[in-house]
Amino acid sequence: MTYQQTLDYIYTRLPMFSNIGATAIKSGFDNIYALCNYLDNPQHKTKFIHVAGTNGKGSVSHMLAAVFQTQGYKTGLYTSPHLKDFRERIKIDGKMISETEVVEFIDRIAPEIERINPSFFEITVALAFDHFAKHEVAYAIMETGLGGRLDSTNIIHPELSVITNIGFDHVQLLGDTLVKIAGEKAGIIKQQVPVVIGESHMETAPVFTAKAAACEAPVSFADKEFHLENWFYDEETLVIEVSKNDAVDHWKYRLDLSGVYQAKNLLTVLESCRQLNHSGIVLDEANIAKGIAHTKHLNGLHGRWETIQQKPRIILDVAHNVEGIEQVLRQLELIPFRKLHLVLGFVKDKDVNKILGLLPATAQYYFTNAHLPRALAASELQALATAYDLEGSTFPDVNQALAQAKNIAHEDDLIIICGSVFLVGEVA
C-alpha cells in the first residue's frame, strides 16, 4: 500500500475513538498483548516514563521529552491525538516516524490485524513500541490515551509514573466522580515504581496514596515539593519563578509554551526530574531548564495558547473540557484586548452546557464543528448557547468561521479557537 492507502486502512478499517467515541474502545489487554507478541514484545526493550491525567499530560510529556533530549538521551515520545499529521503521535528526538516506516509496519502486522480486529489506538501503541525498540531509544515518554488502568499503554513497566491532575472528562468511561476518575488514572501506578502526582486534591489524594502504598511505590505531590512564587511575560516567553522545599534560593524557568496554566505542568515536570535523578537517571539542572525553554522548538507541540497571528491576535487552544476552558478564561484576564471573538466547536460527549455556562455573553460567537462523526453539530451548539445568552452564527467549517471572525474583528480584538482538539487541528 502507499502511505495514503495505509492511512485510509487504519482510519476506516479500525474503530477510532476520535470518530465514534466509546464504542471504539476495546476493553482489556488481549489485543495489545497479541500485537506485541506478534512483534516479539518490543515493550520490554525500552525504558519508559508513563504519563496520565485529565489535562496537561500532553504538555508534560513534551516537556519531559525535551529535557531528556537536551540531556543527550535518544528520546522517544508517544502522544495522542494528533493535530495535523498522524505521524505527530510517534517521534524520536523530535522527528516524526517516517511514512515508509508506517507503511512497512502495517504491511508486516496486517495478518494479525485481520485476525484480531484491534482498535486504531491499539495499533498506534504497538507501532510506537516497535518504533522505539527498533531505533534503540534510551528512554521513551509514553502518554496514555484516556484513563490509565485499562489503557493500552499500561502494559509497560516504567521508570516513573506521572499523573498530572484529575478533572471531569470522559465521565461515561471513567466514572462520574473525581474519586472514580482518580481510581482509573491510578491504574498506571506499578509495583515499587515511583509516582509523581501533579496536583494535590483532598478528594483524590487518598486514592493515590492508597494505591501507591499497596504497590510499595514511593509517591510525591509536585505542588507540595515545588511552589510558584512569581511569573511574568518577556514578550511571548513565559518566565516562572519557583521555590523548592529543600532550598533557600529560587529558580527561574523560561517556557516557550506561553499559557500561564503551564505553571502547574512545570511543577509536575520539575518533580518528575527530581524523582528520576533519585532513581539514577541523570538530568542536570541546566539541561532541565534548557529543555523546558525549548519544548515547542524541539518537539513541535502546538495548540496550547498558541498565537498564530497578530492584529487581530488569533490564538489556538485545545482546551475541551470544563477545567481546560476555565484555564483559558483565567488567561484572558491577563491580556489586553478590545473585543473577544470565540470560534467554538465540541464533540458530543463533553459537558457542553456546563462549559457554555462559563463563557462571557459579551463575546461574539462563531459556532462550528470538526469533520468527524463525534462532533456536535454547529446548529445544535448554537441552540444550546442561546440558553446562556451567547449570540453568534453557525459555520460548516472552522476555517469559514475564522475567516468571518477576521473580517469582523478590529485589529485590537482577540480571536480564540477552542473547544476541541479536532477543531484546532482543522485550522488551515
Backbone torsions as a table, in degrees:
resi	resn	phi	psi	omega
1	MET	NA	151.7	169.5
2	THR	-74.6	171.4	178.3
3	TYR	-61.4	-45.0	-179.0
4	GLN	-64.2	-39.7	176.5
5	GLN	-63.7	-36.5	177.4
6	THR	-64.1	-45.5	177.2
7	LEU	-61.4	-44.0	178.5
8	ASP	-58.9	-38.8	-179.9
9	TYR	-63.6	-49.4	-176.5
10	ILE	-76.8	-25.0	177.2
11	TYR	-76.3	-36.1	-173.5
12	THR	-102.1	-30.8	-177.4
13	ARG	-79.8	-30.5	-174.5
14	LEU	-108.5	137.6	179.6
15	PRO	-65.6	132.0	-177.3
16	MET	-115.2	126.6	175.5
17	PHE	-59.5	-37.8	-179.5
18	SER	-56.0	-35.7	-176.7
19	ASN	-87.7	-48.7	-167.8
20	ILE	-117.2	-3.2	175.5
21	GLY	81.1	-144.7	-167.7
22	ALA	-58.8	-28.7	-178.1
23	THR	-67.4	-13.0	177.9
24	ALA	-83.3	-13.7	-175.7
25	ILE	-72.9	129.9	175.0
26	LYS	-100.8	109.9	-176.2
27	SER	-72.8	144.0	177.8
28	GLY	87.5	176.0	-174.2
29	PHE	-109.1	7.5	-175.4
30	ASP	-56.8	-45.9	-176.1
31	ASN	-68.5	-45.2	-178.1
32	ILE	-67.5	-36.1	175.4
33	TYR	-66.2	-39.3	179.3
34	ALA	-63.3	-44.1	178.6
35	LEU	-62.7	-44.0	-178.0
36	CYS	-68.5	-38.0	175.3
37	ASN	-60.6	-40.4	178.7
38	TYR	-61.6	-29.8	-176.4
39	LEU	-98.5	12.6	-179.1
40	ASP	67.3	36.7	171.6
41	ASN	50.3	63.5	179.8
42	PRO	-65.4	-21.5	-179.5
43	GLN	-64.5	-16.2	178.4
44	HIS	-90.5	-1.7	-172.6
45	LYS	-106.7	6.2	-176.9
46	THR	-134.7	148.3	172.5
47	LYS	-93.2	132.1	-171.9
48	PHE	-120.2	153.8	160.6
49	ILE	-116.1	126.1	-172.1
50	HIS	-105.6	128.6	-173.8
51	VAL	-125.3	125.0	176.3
52	ALA	-128.9	174.0	177.2
53	GLY	145.0	163.2	-179.6
54	THR	-76.5	-50.9	177.3
55	ASN	-127.6	151.8	173.1
56	GLY	89.2	-7.7	-175.5
57	LYS	-68.6	-31.1	176.4
58	GLY	-67.0	-44.2	179.0
59	SER	-64.9	-44.5	179.0
60	VAL	-61.9	-42.6	179.4
61	SER	-61.6	-44.4	179.9
62	HIS	-66.6	-40.8	178.6
63	MET	-64.4	-44.4	178.2
64	LEU	-61.4	-42.5	178.0
65	ALA	-60.8	-41.1	179.7
66	ALA	-63.8	-39.2	178.0
67	VAL	-63.4	-47.4	179.1
68	PHE	-60.5	-43.0	179.1
69	GLN	-61.7	-44.7	-178.1
70	THR	-64.7	-32.6	177.4
71	GLN	-70.3	-16.2	177.4
72	GLY	104.8	4.2	177.1
73	TYR	-80.4	142.2	170.2
74	LYS	-72.5	118.7	-163.9
75	THR	-123.6	125.9	172.7
76	GLY	-92.5	152.8	178.4
77	LEU	-143.3	122.4	176.1
78	TYR	-120.1	123.2	178.1
79	THR	-139.4	165.3	176.2
80	SER	-157.7	156.6	-8.4
81	PRO	-79.6	178.2	175.3
82	HIS	-91.5	160.8	177.2
83	LEU	-92.2	-52.0	-174.0
84	LYS	-117.4	-42.5	-168.9
85	ASP	-127.2	127.3	178.6
86	PHE	-48.2	-35.3	-174.2
87	ARG	-71.6	-10.8	174.8
88	GLU	-59.0	-25.2	-175.5
89	ARG	-67.1	-27.4	-170.9
90	ILE	-130.7	113.1	-177.1
91	LYS	-134.1	151.8	169.1
92	ILE	-126.7	121.6	-176.1
93	ASP	50.5	41.0	176.1
94	GLY	82.4	-4.9	-178.2
95	LYS	-98.9	127.2	-179.5
96	MET	-66.1	149.7	172.6
97	ILE	-55.6	144.3	-176.7
98	SER	-77.1	156.1	176.2
99	GLU	-59.4	-41.1	-179.2
100	THR	-60.0	-42.0	-179.2
101	GLU	-67.7	-34.6	176.0
102	VAL	-63.7	-46.5	-179.4
103	VAL	-61.7	-47.3	-177.9
104	GLU	-63.3	-37.4	179.7
105	PHE	-64.8	-48.7	-178.9
106	ILE	-63.9	-40.0	175.7
107	ASP	-58.9	-40.6	-175.6
108	ARG	-68.9	-37.7	-175.3
109	ILE	-103.3	6.5	-179.2
110	ALA	-52.0	-41.8	178.6
111	PRO	-59.5	-38.1	179.7
112	GLU	-73.7	-34.6	175.0
113	ILE	-60.2	-46.2	-179.6
114	GLU	-65.5	-29.9	-177.5
115	ARG	-75.8	-42.6	-171.5
116	ILE	-109.9	-11.4	179.5
117	ASN	51.0	62.6	-179.7
118	PRO	-73.4	172.1	175.6
119	SER	-81.9	164.9	174.8
120	PHE	-55.9	-44.6	-177.3
121	PHE	-65.9	-40.6	177.9
122	GLU	-60.2	-39.3	177.5
123	ILE	-63.7	-45.3	-176.6
124	THR	-68.5	-34.9	176.9
125	VAL	-65.0	-44.9	177.6
126	ALA	-62.0	-39.3	177.4
127	LEU	-61.3	-43.0	179.2
128	ALA	-62.9	-47.9	178.4
129	PHE	-55.5	-46.9	-177.0
130	ASP	-65.0	-42.7	-178.9
131	HIS	-64.0	-45.1	-178.7
132	PHE	-66.3	-39.9	178.8
133	ALA	-67.6	-42.9	-179.2
134	LYS	-59.0	-39.2	-176.5
135	HIS	-96.3	5.8	172.9
136	GLU	52.9	51.7	176.2
137	VAL	-66.4	151.5	178.8
138	ALA	-75.2	-43.9	178.5
139	TYR	-143.7	149.9	175.5
140	ALA	-130.0	134.0	175.1
141	ILE	-91.9	121.6	-172.7
142	MET	-117.9	111.9	178.7
143	GLU	-90.2	134.9	175.2
144	THR	-68.0	159.4	174.2
145	GLY	-76.4	-66.6	170.2
146	LEU	-149.5	156.6	-176.4
147	GLY	67.6	-131.1	-178.5
148	GLY	174.2	-52.8	-174.9
149	ARG	-55.4	-45.7	-176.9
150	LEU	-106.9	10.7	-179.0
151	ASP	-71.5	142.3	-177.6
152	SER	-60.5	-25.6	177.9
153	THR	-70.7	-12.7	-169.4
154	ASN	-82.2	16.8	173.6
155	ILE	-92.4	-0.9	178.9
156	ILE	-84.4	159.1	171.3
157	HIS	-116.4	94.7	-168.7
158	PRO	-81.6	171.2	172.1
159	GLU	-79.1	-27.8	-178.9
160	LEU	-154.1	139.4	171.9
161	SER	-106.8	138.6	-178.5
162	VAL	-130.0	129.8	175.1
163	ILE	-123.8	112.8	-170.6
164	THR	-68.6	-54.5	-178.1
165	ASN	-167.1	176.0	179.1
166	ILE	-128.6	129.8	175.8
167	GLY	-148.4	178.4	-177.9
168	PHE	-85.5	104.7	174.8
169	ASP	-154.9	146.7	-177.8
170	HIS	53.0	41.6	-174.8
171	VAL	-64.7	-25.9	179.5
172	GLN	-68.6	-19.4	179.5
173	LEU	-106.7	-35.1	-170.5
174	LEU	-104.2	-12.8	-179.1
175	GLY	118.9	158.7	-173.7
176	ASP	-104.4	13.8	173.0
177	THR	-131.3	157.3	178.8
178	LEU	-62.4	-34.6	179.8
179	VAL	-64.4	-44.0	178.9
180	LYS	-64.1	-44.1	-179.6
181	ILE	-64.0	-41.7	177.6
182	ALA	-60.8	-37.3	178.2
183	GLY	-61.5	-38.3	177.5
184	GLU	-68.7	-43.9	178.9
185	LYS	-64.8	-37.6	-179.2
186	ALA	-64.1	-12.4	179.0
187	GLY	-62.9	-13.9	177.9
188	ILE	-85.5	-7.5	178.9
189	ILE	-70.3	128.6	-174.6
190	LYS	-115.8	161.6	-179.1
191	GLN	-56.2	118.2	175.1
192	GLN	60.9	18.8	175.7
193	VAL	-99.6	124.1	180.0
194	PRO	-56.4	146.3	178.6
195	VAL	-131.6	135.6	176.2
196	VAL	-110.2	127.6	173.9
197	ILE	-104.6	126.7	-175.1
198	GLY	-68.8	-47.5	-174.7
199	GLU	-126.3	127.3	176.8
200	SER	-83.3	140.0	-178.2
201	HIS	-145.2	135.8	-172.3
202	MET	-60.8	-30.8	-179.8
203	GLU	-79.1	-37.2	-171.4
204	THR	-97.4	-24.4	-178.2
205	ALA	-55.5	-43.1	178.9
206	PRO	-61.8	-30.4	177.7
207	VAL	-63.5	-45.3	-177.8
208	PHE	-71.3	-41.5	-179.1
209	THR	-66.9	-36.8	178.8
210	ALA	-67.3	-44.3	179.0
211	LYS	-64.3	-42.9	179.6
212	ALA	-63.3	-41.7	178.9
213	ALA	-62.5	-42.4	179.4
214	ALA	-62.7	-30.3	-179.1
215	CYS	-96.7	4.1	-176.4
216	GLU	52.2	39.8	-177.1
217	ALA	-103.7	123.9	175.2
218	PRO	-60.4	132.8	-177.8
219	VAL	-124.8	139.4	174.9
220	SER	-138.3	152.0	178.5
221	PHE	-109.5	120.6	-173.3
222	ALA	-58.5	-40.6	-177.0
223	ASP	-77.0	-1.0	171.7
224	LYS	-98.0	-20.1	-178.4
225	GLU	-98.1	-32.2	-179.8
226	PHE	-125.8	149.7	-175.8
227	HIS	-135.1	136.6	176.5
228	LEU	-77.8	118.8	-178.5
229	GLU	-100.6	-35.7	-176.9
230	ASN	-166.2	159.3	174.1
231	TRP	-153.0	155.4	174.8
232	PHE	-161.6	166.1	177.7
233	TYR	-100.9	134.6	169.5
234	ASP	-114.0	90.9	-168.3
235	GLU	57.7	-120.1	-177.5
236	GLU	-92.5	2.6	-178.8
237	THR	-94.9	131.9	176.4
238	LEU	-89.8	125.8	178.5
239	VAL	-111.1	124.5	-176.2
240	ILE	-122.6	131.3	177.3
241	GLU	-102.0	128.8	-172.4
242	VAL	-127.7	142.4	171.8
243	SER	-113.5	157.6	179.3
244	LYS	-118.7	148.1	-179.4
245	ASN	-59.0	-35.6	-172.1
246	ASP	-100.1	18.7	-177.2
247	ALA	-144.4	148.8	178.7
248	VAL	-83.0	-38.2	-176.1
249	ASP	-70.6	158.8	172.3
250	HIS	-106.8	155.0	179.6
251	TRP	-120.1	140.4	176.2
252	LYS	-108.0	135.7	178.0
253	TYR	-124.9	136.1	176.9
254	ARG	-103.8	130.7	-177.4
255	LEU	-119.1	133.3	172.0
256	ASP	-87.3	-0.5	167.0
257	LEU	-94.5	108.0	-160.0
258	SER	-92.8	-3.3	178.0
259	GLY	-69.5	133.6	-178.7
260	VAL	-60.2	-27.1	178.5
261	TYR	-63.4	-12.9	176.7
262	GLN	-68.7	-13.0	178.1
263	ALA	-59.3	-42.0	177.8
264	LYS	-63.7	-42.2	179.3
265	ASN	-65.6	-35.6	177.9
266	LEU	-60.1	-45.8	179.8
267	LEU	-60.2	-39.6	178.2
268	THR	-62.6	-42.7	179.1
269	VAL	-65.2	-43.6	-178.9
270	LEU	-62.6	-42.9	178.2
271	GLU	-68.8	-34.8	176.1
272	SER	-62.0	-43.7	178.8
273	CYS	-64.8	-37.7	178.2
274	ARG	-62.4	-44.7	-179.9
275	GLN	-67.7	-37.7	178.5
276	LEU	-65.0	-38.7	175.7
277	ASN	-62.4	-40.3	176.6
278	HIS	-61.0	-30.0	-178.9
279	SER	-84.1	-1.1	177.9
280	GLY	97.0	4.9	176.4
281	ILE	-91.9	113.3	-172.0
282	VAL	-74.9	119.6	172.8
283	LEU	-138.3	99.2	-174.1
284	ASP	-82.8	159.5	-171.2
285	GLU	-58.3	-40.4	-178.5
286	ALA	-63.5	-42.1	-179.5
287	ASN	-74.5	-30.3	173.7
288	ILE	-61.1	-50.4	-178.9
289	ALA	-63.3	-41.9	-178.7
290	LYS	-67.2	-42.0	178.5
291	GLY	-62.7	-45.0	179.4
292	ILE	-61.1	-37.6	-177.8
293	ALA	-69.4	-20.9	-173.9
294	HIS	-124.0	29.0	-177.4
295	THR	-58.0	-50.4	-177.7
296	LYS	-64.6	-40.7	-179.7
297	HIS	-65.0	-41.2	-175.6
298	LEU	-78.0	-34.9	-171.1
299	ASN	-126.7	2.9	171.2
300	GLY	65.7	37.3	178.4
301	LEU	-76.7	125.0	-178.1
302	HIS	-126.0	165.1	175.1
303	GLY	81.2	15.7	176.1
304	ARG	-114.7	94.6	-175.2
305	TRP	44.6	56.3	-173.7
306	GLU	-101.8	117.9	177.3
307	THR	-82.2	122.8	179.8
308	ILE	-110.7	-7.8	177.6
309	GLN	-160.6	150.2	171.8
310	GLN	-112.3	152.4	174.2
311	LYS	55.3	74.7	-4.5
312	PRO	-77.2	154.6	178.9
313	ARG	-74.3	129.6	179.1
314	ILE	-118.9	127.4	-175.6
315	ILE	-124.1	135.4	173.8
316	LEU	-103.9	134.5	174.1
317	ASP	-146.6	131.6	-175.0
318	VAL	-84.0	11.7	177.0
319	ALA	-51.4	129.8	-173.2
320	HIS	-143.9	5.5	174.8
321	ASN	-134.2	178.7	-173.3
322	VAL	-57.9	-49.3	-177.4
323	GLU	-63.4	-39.8	179.2
324	GLY	-64.4	-43.4	178.9
325	ILE	-66.6	-37.2	176.3
326	GLU	-60.0	-39.0	177.7
327	GLN	-64.6	-40.9	177.4
328	VAL	-61.6	-43.1	-179.2
329	LEU	-65.9	-36.0	175.7
330	ARG	-65.9	-37.2	178.0
331	GLN	-63.1	-36.6	-179.0
332	LEU	-60.3	-29.2	-178.9
333	GLU	-70.0	-12.3	-172.6
334	LEU	-100.8	-8.1	-175.5
335	ILE	-125.8	146.3	179.9
336	PRO	-82.7	142.5	172.0
337	PHE	-162.0	158.5	-177.8
338	ARG	-81.8	-52.8	179.7
339	LYS	-143.3	146.3	-178.5
340	LEU	-99.5	132.0	174.1
341	HIS	-117.7	124.2	-178.1
342	LEU	-114.7	116.6	173.0
343	VAL	-94.3	114.0	-169.9
344	LEU	-121.9	143.5	170.5
345	GLY	-159.4	142.5	-177.8
346	PHE	-132.1	167.1	167.5
347	VAL	-96.9	163.3	-168.6
348	LYS	-67.6	-26.4	-172.6
349	ASP	-92.2	15.8	174.8
350	LYS	-93.4	160.9	177.6
351	ASP	-83.1	72.8	-171.7
352	VAL	-62.5	-40.3	-179.1
353	ASN	-61.1	-42.7	179.6
354	LYS	-65.4	-38.6	178.0
355	ILE	-64.9	-45.9	-179.5
356	LEU	-60.6	-34.1	178.6
357	GLY	-65.8	-16.4	179.2
358	LEU	-88.5	-21.0	-167.6
359	LEU	-81.7	147.8	-177.1
360	PRO	-75.2	134.7	178.5
361	ALA	-72.2	-14.6	-178.4
362	THR	-79.6	-10.6	-179.2
363	ALA	-81.1	159.3	171.9
364	GLN	-95.1	131.6	-173.8
365	TYR	-111.6	148.0	178.2
366	TYR	-133.2	101.4	-174.1
367	PHE	-89.2	129.4	-178.0
368	THR	-149.5	-171.1	179.5
369	ASN	-154.4	150.8	173.2
370	ALA	-73.4	164.2	-177.6
371	HIS	-95.5	75.8	174.8
372	LEU	-153.2	153.1	-174.6
373	PRO	-58.4	-29.9	-178.1
374	ARG	-73.9	-14.2	-173.9
375	ALA	-67.7	139.2	172.5
376	LEU	-75.7	126.7	-177.4
377	ALA	-59.5	141.7	-178.6
378	ALA	-56.1	-39.0	-179.9
379	SER	-64.8	-37.9	177.2
380	GLU	-67.5	-40.0	178.3
381	LEU	-63.5	-43.2	177.9
382	GLN	-60.5	-42.1	179.8
383	ALA	-63.1	-41.8	177.9
384	LEU	-65.3	-38.4	-175.4
385	ALA	-67.4	-28.5	-178.2
386	THR	-62.4	-28.5	178.9
387	ALA	-67.6	-16.5	-179.5
388	TYR	-111.5	16.0	179.0
389	ASP	59.4	34.1	176.2
390	LEU	-98.4	114.8	-172.1
391	GLU	-104.2	138.4	177.1
392	GLY	176.0	177.7	-178.2
393	SER	-106.7	164.9	178.3
394	THR	-102.7	150.8	-179.8
395	PHE	-140.3	139.2	-177.2
396	PRO	-75.5	-8.5	-173.5
397	ASP	-150.2	140.9	-178.1
398	VAL	-62.2	-32.3	-178.9
399	ASN	-73.1	-31.5	172.7
400	GLN	-68.1	-40.2	177.8
401	ALA	-63.0	-43.7	179.9
402	LEU	-65.5	-39.6	178.8
403	ALA	-60.9	-42.3	178.5
404	GLN	-65.3	-41.7	178.6
405	ALA	-61.3	-41.1	179.7
406	LYS	-67.1	-34.4	178.4
407	ASN	-66.5	-36.4	-175.0
408	ILE	-85.7	-35.1	-169.0
409	ALA	-68.5	141.3	168.9
410	HIS	-74.2	156.6	-176.8
411	GLU	-64.6	-18.3	177.7
412	ASP	-96.4	6.0	178.0
413	ASP	-81.5	171.2	179.0
414	LEU	-125.5	129.5	177.0
415	ILE	-114.8	126.9	178.0
416	ILE	-122.9	132.7	172.9
417	ILE	-108.9	120.4	-177.7
418	CYS	-157.7	-180.0	176.9
419	GLY	111.2	-21.8	-176.9
420	SER	-160.3	133.0	173.5
421	VAL	-57.2	-39.3	-175.8
422	PHE	-71.2	-34.4	175.9
423	LEU	-63.8	-48.7	178.8
424	VAL	-59.9	-38.7	-179.8
425	GLY	-64.5	-21.0	-178.9
426	GLU	-92.0	-2.9	177.8
427	VAL	-67.7	124.8	-176.2
428	ALA	-73.4	NA	NA
